[in-house]
Amino acid sequence: MRLRTRIATAVGGLALIGTSLLVTTPAQAQGNPPCYAKSGHLYCGNTAGAALWRSARYSSSDKDVVDVLKSNPSYFECYVSGQKHGGGNKIWYRTYGDNAGRTGYLAAESVYTSKDPFPGVRHC
């Protein structure tokens, strides 16, 4: 006999799913699914329409914007340390843009994680 557990409870931003505890942020509590790591990659809600940068830093040059991330939630391949941003840390997540499929970096302040780098996500 096998017992399957779906969402058992969701109280105060915590959801118990199977044997995993997922913590939600205010952005996730407003309708975005919780973030999770799988095989070293991050699946998480984010700011849709955000620019993806050539490197892990903001620039005043438009040529350093390589693509746009329109999807939400999104897949993030890995993380790097770069320029400090408005999120109060130096973590940037690498992903693929939705216009041209180019690889770029998104500051963690635009990814709805509860902690950066998010546990279980590999370093690039």
Secondary structure, DSSP 8 states (H G I E B T S, - for coil): ------EEEEETTEEEETTEEEE--HHHHTT----EEETTEEEE-B-TTEEEESSSS--S-GGGEEEEE--SSEEE-EEEE-S--TTSS-EEEEEE-SSS--EEEEEGGGB--SSSS-TT--B-
